């Protein structure tokens, strides 16, 4: 499955700090629980990538509405 493939799978997403000073992204759904821990610098890089992707998606939506 690629980034552009749609899916009917539903999942819950939780993001927060751990008591060990890490940032945890926790995904659960379809019988799978996936905790992913990142140091703060990595988490900031991920947040920046998400922001950039959101801006690109907004631009594509705006382009499609013209």
C-alpha positions in Angstrom: 0.0 0.0 0.0 1.4 3.4 -1.0 0.9 6.9 0.3 -1.8 7.5 -2.3 -3.8 4.3 -1.7 -7.0 4.7 0.2 -8.0 2.2 2.9 -11.0 1.3 5.0 -8.8 0.7 8.0 -9.6 2.9 11.0 -7.0 3.7 13.6 -6.6 5.9 16.7 -3.6 8.2 17.0 -2.2 9.6 20.2 0.8 11.9 20.5 2.5 12.9 23.8 5.6 13.0 25.9 6.8 9.9 27.8 8.2 9.9 31.3 11.6 9.2 29.7 11.7 12.5 27.9 10.7 11.1 24.5 7.8 11.9 22.3 5.6 8.9 21.6 3.3 8.6 18.5 1.0 5.7 19.3 -1.2 4.2 16.6 -3.8 1.5 17.4 -6.2 -0.1 15.0 -7.1 -3.3 13.3 -5.7 -5.4 16.2 -2.3 -3.7 16.0 -0.8 -1.4 18.6 2.3 0.6 17.4 4.1 2.8 19.8 6.9 4.8 18.2 9.3 6.9 20.4 11.4 9.8 19.1 13.8 12.1 20.8 12.6 15.7 20.8 14.7 16.8 17.9 13.3 13.9 15.7 9.8 14.8 16.8 10.3 18.4 15.7 11.6 17.2 12.3 8.5 15.0 11.9 6.2 17.9 12.9 7.9 20.1 10.2 7.4 17.3 7.6 3.7 17.1 8.6 3.3 20.9 8.3 5.0 20.9 4.9 2.8 18.0 3.6 -0.3 19.9 4.9 0.7 23.0 3.1 1.2 21.0 -0.1 -2.2 19.4 0.3 -3.8 22.8 0.8 -2.2 24.0 -2.4 -3.5 21.0 -4.3 -7.0 21.6 -3.0 -6.9 25.3 -3.9 -5.7 24.4 -7.4 -8.5 21.9 -7.8 -11.2 24.4 -6.8 -10.2 26.9 -9.6 
